[in-house]
Every structure is written in C-alpha cells, then in structure tokens.
Amino acid sequence: MSLLAFVLPVLAYLMGSVSTAVLVSRALGLPDPRATGSRNPGATNVLRIGGKKAAIITLLGDVLKGVLPVVLARGLGAGPVVIAIVAVCAFAGHLFPVFFGFRGGKGVATALGVLLGISPVGGLALLGVWLFVAIVFRYSSLSALTAAIAAPFLVVLAVPASRVPYGLATLVMSALLLWRHRSNIRNLLNGTETKIGAKAD
C-alpha cells in the first residue's frame, strides 16, 4: 500500500478537526457555541446565537472540510477503499476534533461535503432530502436523521461500481450521526425539540 494511503486519512482527520463554528464565532465576537444554545458547534446552533451570516459561513466551512479531503484523494489517484477511509476520517475529525479537546459537532454538514466529494449526484439528492424535511417540519435534527437513514441507499444507487467501500463508509457515518443525535431523538419524541430559527436562551 502506498504512503498516500496512510497520509491522506491523517490529513483528512486534521482537516475535519478544524471547528468552523468555533472559529467563526470567535472572529465575529459571538459566544462559544459549545457553551451556548444547544452547545453543539454546528451551523444550526450558530444560526441561533449569531444569525444567518455566521451560520452560512459555518455551513460552508463544514461542507468544504468534507469535500476537500475526498477530492484531494481522488485527484491523487487513490482508489475507492482509500477514498472511503478518507471520508470517514474527515467526518470523525469533525465529531472528535483534536484541536478542540475532541468536543465536536454532530457532523451533518461535513457528512454532506464528504458525500458531495464521493458523488455530486448522491450528495445533491441527500441535500434535497434534508431540505424537504426541514421545510415541511422545521426541525434540523429530524432533517439530519432522515438524511442519515437515506444516505447509504443514495450512495449505493449513485456509485454502483464502488458500492461496497462507499456504502460501508456511509453506513458508518450514518450510524455515528444517529448516535450523536440521540438527545435530539428524545426531544423529538417528547415534543421539546427546538425548531429551525429559534433563538438561543
């Protein structure tokens, strides 16, 4: 196995470990998203505490740190197995960032970025699922949960030639994403989940 097969996953994890929400909040003089609102360093919580501009920057940053490692691996000629590992490592970096005490976000935007890198068609289809549920029900967490369940099926359909490595990678990310949303699942069942656009306390 080439050196790239070892270097690229490490680089992907380090890129994923850059917490866009924390950096954007610091740059704009906002409260630390890990200590305010839902205490999740992600775009939805940044929207609550800082508004649309901060949330959009956070969202784009989190998507890019998923896209870039996958595109880089693909551009350097890595095969589907290495690319799949790179994808999981970038996602894991967001969840457990080495630069921020391993306290990361839930991974929705970074997972989207990873899947856009693997398959733009599959990624856009996943984005469509998220947007549909968000518009209809107004719950970011429900949108994320629905997208997580749909993601492995969409990836297998979008890249049938590499469905095993990419499908397994997506299944791992979906399982982690569902686990990270376990408190949201309880809130949804109890009817206490916060809707999109609600202000932080």
C-alpha positions, 0 to 999 in steps of 0.5 A: 500500500502506498504512503498516500494511503496512510497520509491522506486519512491523517490529513483528512482527520486534521482537516475535519478537526478544524471547528468552523463554528468555533472559529467563526464565532470567535472572529465575529465576537459571538459566544462559544457555541459549545457553551451556548444554545444547544452547545453543539458547534454546528451551523444550526446552533450558530444560526441561533446565537449569531444569525444567518451570516455566521451560520452560512459561513459555518455551513460552508466551512463544514461542507468544504472540510468534507469535500476537500479531503475526498477530492484531494484523494481522488485527484491523487489517484487513490482508489475507492477503499482509500477514498472511503477511509478518507471520508470517514476520517474527515467526518470523525475529525469533525465529531472528535476534533483534536484541536478542540479537546475532541468536543465536536459537532454532530457532523451533518454538514461535513457528512454532506461535503464528504458525500458531495466529494464521493458523488455530486449526484448522491450528495445533491439528492441527500441535500434535497432530502434534508431540505424537504424535511426541514421545510415541511417540519422545521426541525434540523435534527429530524432533517439530519436523521432522515438524511442519515437513514437515506444516505447509504441507499443514495450512495449505493444507487449513485456509485454502483461500481464502488458500492461496497467501500462507499456504502460501508463508509456511509453506513458508518457515518450514518450510524455515528450521526444517529448516535450523536443525535440521540438527545435530539431523538428524545426531544423529538419524541417528547415534543421539546425539540427546538425548531429551525430559527429559534433563538438561543436562551 
